[in-house]
Amino acid sequence: MSIETNSTERLNDVESKKPEGQKPHARVPKKFQVNIYDAWCKKCGICVEFCPKGVLTSDELGTPHPTNQDKCIGCTQCVLHCPDFAITVSLLEDAKELDK
């Protein structure tokens, strides 16, 4: 038996054991919460500029606010670039925590 045949057989065996209707590699989307400590923030705007999904926006005084938390992918670019360590990004275990 060749390696290719053996791998194909194992793949077919795994496929046959999946519950009916289940997609392979189905992932549950993760939710993240962005917190900004206003007392530490100097309003430089770096976090707003580095966020790839536009989660953070600045108000008229330059204070950043996480206005689009549902778009956060947890990349932590805001955390890594914040010179004041004023931002944290947390993985939420339950989507209900977003309502807090």
N, C-alpha and C positions, 0 to 999 in steps of 0.2 A: 504494500500500500504506500502510495506516495504521500508526501507532506501536504500537497494541495488537496488531495482527496480527503485526507484526514481532517483538515481544517474545514472543508465544505461540509462534511458530515457533522462535525461539532456545531457549526453554525446552524444547520438545518435542525439539529436536535434542540438547540436553544430557542429557535423560532417556534418550534412546535410546543414548547412548554409555556409560552407567554399566554396570559389570559386573552380571550377573544376581544378584539377591538382596541387593544392597547398598542400605542405607537411605540416603536423602538426609541430608546433614549429620551423619553418624554421628561421634560424638566419643569419643576415648579418655579415660577419667577420669584426671585428674592426681592425683599423690600428693605430699604435702608432709610435711616433717619439721620439727617444732618443737623448738628447742634453748633451754634456759634455763641461763644462767651463774649458778650458785648463789652465787659469790663477789660478784657485783654485785647480786643480788636482795635487797631489804629486806623481802620477804614482805608486801607491802601488799594483795595480792589483786585488784588492778585488772584484771590480765590474765584471771583466772578469771571475773570478772564481765562483761567485755566480749566474751568468746568466744561467738559466736552458735551454735556447734555443740557446746559442752560438751567440747572437746578437753582443756582444762586443769582439773585439780582440785587442791585444797590438802590437804596432810596435816595431822595434828594440831598441827604447829608453824607452819602457815601457808605452808609451802614449796609453790610450784606445781609440778605434774608433768604432762607431756603423756601422759595415760593412754588417750586415745582418738584416736591419731594418724590412724587410717584415716578419721575423720570430718572432718579438717581440709580446708577449702576454699581455703585460702591467702589469706584476706581481709586478713590482717596487722593486725587490730584490736588484738591483744595487743601487737604490736610498736609500733604507733602510740601506745598509751596507757601503755606502760611508762615510768615516770619515771626508771628506772635504766639504760635501754638494755640490759637483761639478756636479751632474747629475740630470736631470729632465726627466720625461717620460710624454708625452702629448698624449691625445687621439685626433686623427685627425678626423674632421667632414667629410672630403671628401678625398678620396684616391688620388685625384689630388694634394693635398698638399705635398705628398711625393716627387714630382718632383722638388720642390722648392730648 
